[in-house]
Amino acid sequence: MQDALLEQARIQAAQELERLKSMVLTWKASYVDMADGDGTDDHLVWEFVQEIEEYMGPFVRRMHMTQQLDDDQVSAFWDFCYGQVKDLRSLLST
């Protein structure tokens, strides 16, 4: 019974990661919209990183500590997030 509950929690956590990725994409789009385009938008990248770490970090760590997410899932999620940071930096520099 315990194994079935943990498996259900893992399925739900994987679905939640997809929702979190969607939130990160929405945030990135809003930062792109806030950009002045005058080359002084570096602070937006910093704010984006801070938002990811402040809001996503505790949630993902908690799911990992409770074994709802494995190491590979957590690593893939952070790779996704910081890939979006790199993408935002690139978009704002052009």
HELIX and SHEET records of a PDB file:
HELIX    1   1 GLN A    2  MET A   34  1                                  33    
HELIX    2   2 ASP A   42  GLU A   51  1                                  10    
HELIX    3   3 ILE A   52  MET A   56  3                                   5    
HELIX    4   4 GLY A   57  MET A   65  1                                   9    
HELIX    5   5 ASP A   71  SER A   93  1                                  23    
END                                                                             
